Amino acid sequence: MIVNNHEIVEIMRIGKITENALKRSVLKPLKTEFKNKISAAVGTDCAFSEEEKTFSTICPYTEDIKDVGYYAVIKACNGLFSQGIEPDQVNVSVLLPEEAGEQELKRIVNDAILGAKACDVVYTGGHTEVTTAVNRPVVTATSVGTKAGNNIFLRKGKPGDALVISKWIALEGTAVLANEKFEELSQKYPVPFVEDARSFKEYMSIKTEMDVAIAVGISAAHDLSFGGVFAGLWEMASRAGCGLRTDLKAIPIRQETIEICDFLEVNPYQLLSGGAVLFATDNPEKLVSELKSNDIPAAVVGELTEGNDRIITNLDEVRFLELPQADEIIKVLS
């Protein structure tokens, strides 16, 4: 905090803003001005416009990475998939620094097209600008959908629900780090090992597991993303208005992720986790079985509980889950 003309001004951290700042400065004025016409909230992956009858989600990608267009589009679409909504289209805004060349723009657009094809959605265009306001590319994808037949948008988890995670955590972060730090990592690990980690980007879409989960029946789903699985767990409990208990050893994680995060000194539990979904369900055995029948690994990692305590166990160690922190990817790429 700093004092400016006798007024206390809070300096915000780099990365995704804190939950308290989001509530105070974004959600509160939205709800005051538009009341029930929109539905953005902590722990939701998209918002609904009552007047236009559309669902939408926005994903800004501010890290300067090679596949930025691909990840921005996939993550925007995942925000709708995670609520059982089929995206109709995606728009992409690209802000480029003044020293950027046209070849960089072509690469971003081509990557965004690949992301749209992977999600089977139409890339309808957007806005492109070169500006002195940024010193690296800023890509923002907005996904819009109107098909809401089996959506779970208004559902919340409840105490007693089991928590299930599909695939593995930190897939996105591992793929990004393996790509951006390929030469450095290849000095430590065999090249095929690092190549496998780079290929984790192929796991990014969550459409299939959402189709399976909705068919089975779930209380809620949350697309894991910025801040990693710890942020996702906190947001799931916040949305449900309850506590949780999770076993750290039960959270699924790839060995490539463990090795790369250890080498780069980042916490995999607070690392970009696109490609994985956190489910709340009262029938975890059936959900895990059906996901595995569709070649999607899944594991029960804990449960939602009465009260407000959010607890992580690790063998004999018991500690409280902290408020979501800035994503660990910032430590390496910023």
C-alpha positions in Angstrom: 0.0 0.0 0.0 1.1 3.6 -0.5 -0.4 6.9 0.7 -1.3 9.4 -2.0 -2.7 12.8 -0.8 -3.7 11.2 2.5 -5.5 8.4 0.7 -4.4 4.8 1.1 -3.9 3.2 -2.3 -3.5 -0.5 -2.6 -0.9 -1.6 -5.2 -2.1 -4.7 -7.0 0.1 -7.7 -7.6 1.2 -8.8 -11.1 -1.0 -11.4 -12.6 -4.6 -12.3 -11.8 -6.1 -9.9 -9.3 -7.0 -11.1 -5.8 -10.4 -12.3 -5.0 -11.0 -9.4 -2.6 -10.1 -6.8 -5.3 -12.3 -8.7 -7.8 -15.3 -8.5 -5.5 -14.7 -4.9 -4.6 -13.8 -3.3 -7.8 -15.4 -5.5 -10.5 -18.3 -7.7 -9.3 -19.8 -5.2 -6.9 -20.3 -2.4 -9.4 -21.5 -4.8 -12.0 -24.2 -6.2 -9.7 -25.1 -2.7 -8.6 -25.6 -1.4 -12.1 -27.0 -4.4 -13.9 -28.5 -6.4 -11.0 -29.8 -9.8 -12.4 -29.0 -9.1 -16.0 -25.5 -10.5 -15.9 -24.1 -13.3 -13.7 -20.3 -12.9 -13.3 -19.1 -14.3 -10.0 -16.1 -15.7 -8.2 -15.6 -19.3 -9.2 -17.6 -19.2 -12.4 -15.9 -19.9 -15.7 -18.3 -17.7 -17.8 -21.0 -15.1 -17.5 -24.6 -15.0 -18.8 -26.3 -12.0 -20.3 -30.1 -12.1 -19.7 -30.9 -9.6 -22.4 -28.9 -11.2 -25.2 -29.4 -14.8 -23.9 -25.8 -15.5 -24.5 -23.0 -17.1 -22.4 -19.5 -15.7 -22.8 -16.0 -16.1 -21.4 -12.9 -14.0 -21.9 -9.3 -15.2 -21.7 -6.4 -12.7 -21.9 -2.9 -14.1 -22.4 -0.3 -11.6 -21.5 2.8 -13.8 -21.3 5.0 -13.6 -24.4 5.0 -17.3 -25.4 5.3 -19.0 -28.8 1.7 -20.5 -28.8 -0.1 -17.6 -27.3 -2.9 -17.5 -29.9 -3.6 -21.3 -29.4 -3.8 -21.1 -25.6 -5.9 -18.0 -25.5 -8.6 -19.5 -27.8 -8.6 -23.0 -26.1 -8.9 -21.5 -22.7 -11.7 -19.2 -23.7 -13.6 -22.1 -25.2 -12.9 -24.2 -22.1 -14.7 -21.6 -20.0 -17.9 -22.4 -21.8 -17.3 -26.2 -22.2 -16.8 -26.4 -18.4 -20.4 -25.2 -17.9 -21.9 -27.5 -20.5 -22.2 -24.8 -23.1 -21.2 -25.2 -26.8 -19.3 -22.1 -28.0 -20.6 -20.7 -31.3 -17.7 -18.4 -32.1 -14.5 -16.9 -30.8 -13.1 -13.4 -31.4 -9.5 -12.6 -30.8 -8.0 -9.2 -30.0 -4.2 -8.8 -30.6 -2.2 -5.8 -29.2 1.3 -5.7 -30.5 4.3 -3.6 -29.3 5.6 -1.1 -31.9 8.7 -3.2 -32.7 6.6 -6.2 -33.7 6.7 -7.5 -37.3 3.9 -8.7 -39.5 5.3 -12.3 -39.3 4.6 -12.3 -35.5 1.0 -11.3 -36.2 0.6 -14.1 -38.7 2.0 -16.6 -36.2 -0.5 -15.5 -33.5 -3.4 -15.7 -35.9 -2.4 -19.1 -37.3 -2.1 -20.4 -33.8 -5.5 -19.0 -32.9 -6.9 -20.8 -35.9 -5.4 -24.1 -34.8 -7.0 -23.5 -31.3 -10.4 -22.8 -32.9 -10.2 -26.0 -35.0 -9.3 -28.0 -32.0 -12.5 -26.7 -30.3 -14.6 -27.0 -33.5 -15.6 -23.4 -33.2 -15.6 -20.6 -35.8 -12.9 -17.9 -35.4 -14.9 -14.8 -36.6 -12.2 -12.1 -36.4 -11.5 -9.5 -33.8 -9.3 -6.4 -33.3 -5.6 -6.0 -34.1 -3.5 -3.0 -33.1 0.1 -1.9 -32.8 0.5 0.3 -29.7 3.0 1.8 -27.4 0.8 0.8 -24.5 2.3 -2.7 -24.4 5.9 -4.0 -24.5 4.9 -7.6 -25.5 1.9 -9.2 -27.4 -1.3 -9.2 -25.5 -3.9 -11.7 -26.9 -7.5 -11.7 -25.6 -9.9 -14.4 -26.8 -13.7 -14.0 -26.3 -15.8 -17.1 -26.7 -19.6 -16.8 -27.1 -22.3 -19.5 -27.0 -26.1 -19.7 -26.9 -26.7 -23.4 -26.8 -27.6 -24.1 -23.2 -29.5 -27.4 -23.3 -27.4 -29.3 -20.7 -25.6 -26.4 -19.0 -24.7 -26.5 -15.4 -24.0 -22.8 -15.1 -26.1 -22.1 -12.1 -25.1 -25.2 -10.2 -22.8 -25.2 -7.1 -21.1 -27.9 -5.2 -22.4 -28.7 -1.7 -20.9 -30.1 1.5 -20.5 -33.9 1.2 -19.7 -33.7 -2.5 -16.5 -35.5 -3.5 -13.9 -33.6 -5.5 -12.6 -35.2 -8.7 -9.9 -34.0 -11.0 -9.6 -35.1 -14.7 -6.3 -35.7 -16.4 -3.4 -34.1 -14.5 -2.7 -30.7 -13.0 -0.3 -28.1 -14.5 -0.5 -29.6 -18.0 -0.6 -26.1 -19.6 2.1 -24.7 -17.4 4.4 -27.7 -18.1 3.9 -27.5 -21.9 4.6 -23.7 -21.9 7.7 -24.1 -19.8 9.0 -27.0 -21.8 8.5 -25.0 -25.0 9.9 -21.7 -23.7 12.8 -23.3 -21.8 13.5 -26.1 -24.2 17.3 -25.6 -24.6 17.9 -25.1 -20.9 15.8 -28.1 -19.9 17.5 -30.3 -22.6 20.8 -29.7 -20.8 19.3 -31.4 -17.8 16.9 -34.0 -19.2 16.8 -36.3 -22.3 15.3 -34.5 -25.3 12.4 -37.0 -25.7 11.5 -36.3 -22.0 11.2 -32.5 -22.8 9.4 -33.2 -26.1 6.8 -35.2 -24.2 6.3 -32.3 -21.8 5.9 -29.9 -24.8 3.2 -32.2 -26.2 1.0 -31.7 -23.1 -0.7 -28.8 -25.1 -2.6 -31.5 -26.9 -4.5 -32.2 -23.7 -5.8 -28.7 -23.4 -9.4 -29.1 -24.6 -11.9 -30.3 -22.0 -14.9 -30.9 -24.2 -14.9 -34.7 -24.0 -14.7 -34.9 -20.2 -17.4 -32.4 -19.8 -19.7 -34.3 -22.1 -19.0 -37.5 -20.1 -19.4 -35.7 -16.7 -22.7 -34.0 -17.6 -24.1 -37.3 -18.8 -23.1 -39.0 -15.5 -24.4 -36.1 -13.4 -22.3 -33.6 -11.4 -23.0 -30.8 -8.9 -20.5 -28.4 -10.4 -17.3 -28.1 -12.6 -14.5 -25.6 -12.6 -11.9 -25.3 -15.4 -8.5 -25.2 -13.7 -6.5 -22.4 -15.1 -4.5 -19.4 -13.7 -3.2 -20.0 -10.1 -3.3 -23.7 -10.6 -5.2 -26.4 -8.7 -4.9 -24.5 -5.4 -6.7 -21.5 -6.9 -9.3 -23.8 -8.4 -10.0 -25.6 -5.1 -10.4 -22.2 -3.3 -12.8 -20.9 -6.0 -14.9 -24.1 -6.0 -15.4 -23.8 -2.3 -16.0 -20.1 -2.5 -18.7 -20.7 -5.1 -20.3 -23.4 -2.9 -20.0 -21.3 0.2 -18.4 -24.0 2.2 -15.1 -25.6 3.2 -13.1 -28.4 1.8 -10.5 -31.1 2.6 -8.1 -32.4 0.0 -5.2 -34.9 0.0 -2.2 -33.5 -1.7 -0.9 -37.0 -2.6 -4.2 -37.8 -4.4 -3.9 -34.9 -6.8 -2.9 -36.3 -10.2 0.4 -34.9 -11.6 2.8 -36.1 -14.3 6.4 -36.9 -13.6 7.5 -34.5 -16.3 5.7 -31.8 -14.4 7.4 -32.7 -11.1 10.9 -32.7 -12.7 10.5 -29.5 -14.7 8.9 -27.6 -11.8 11.7 -28.8 -9.5 14.4 -27.7 -11.9 12.8 -24.3 -12.5 11.9 -23.8 -8.8 8.1 -23.4 -9.3 5.2 -24.8 -7.4 3.2 -27.1 -9.7 0.1 -26.7 -7.5 0.1 -23.0 -8.3 0.9 -23.4 -12.0 -1.3 -22.9 -15.1 -3.5 -26.0 -15.2 -5.6 -25.6 -18.3 -6.7 -29.0 -19.6 -7.8 -30.3 -16.2 -11.3 -30.0 -14.7 -12.2 -30.0 -11.0 -15.6 -31.6 -10.4 -17.9 -31.7 -7.4 -20.1 -34.8 -7.4 -22.1 -37.1 -5.2 -21.2 -40.1 -7.3 -17.4 -40.0 -7.7 -17.0 -43.7 -8.4 -19.2 -43.6 -11.4 -17.7 -40.4 -12.7 -14.1 -41.7 -12.4 -15.1 -45.0 -14.1 -16.9 -43.3 -17.0 -14.1 -40.9 -17.6 -11.5 -43.7 -17.6 -13.8 -45.6 -20.0 -13.3 -42.7 -22.4 -9.5 -42.7 -21.9 -9.5 -39.7 -19.6 -7.6 -40.3 -16.3 -9.4 -39.1 -13.2 -8.9 -39.2 -9.4 -10.9 -38.4 -6.3 -8.9 -35.8 -4.4 -11.1 -34.8 -1.5 -14.5 -33.4 -0.6 -16.4 -30.3 0.2 -17.2 -29.9 3.9 -19.4 -27.9 6.2 -18.0 -24.7 7.6 -15.3 -22.5 6.1 -12.1 -24.4 6.8 -10.2 -25.3 3.6 -7.7 -28.0 4.6 -4.9 -29.7 2.7 -3.4 -32.9 4.1 0.0 -34.3 3.1 0.6 -37.6 5.0 0.8 -36.4 8.6 0.9 -32.7 7.8 -2.3 -30.7 7.9 -2.4 -27.0 6.8 -4.9 -24.5 5.6 -5.3 -23.6 1.9 -4.3 -20.0 1.3 -6.1 -17.4 -0.8 -5.2 -17.8 -4.5 -1.7 -16.6 -5.3 -0.2 -15.2 -8.5 0.5 -17.9 -11.0 4.0 -19.5 -10.8 4.5 -19.1 -14.5 5.2 -15.4 -13.9 8.3 -16.2 -11.9 9.9 -17.9 -15.0 8.6 -15.9 -17.9 8.3 -12.3 -16.7 
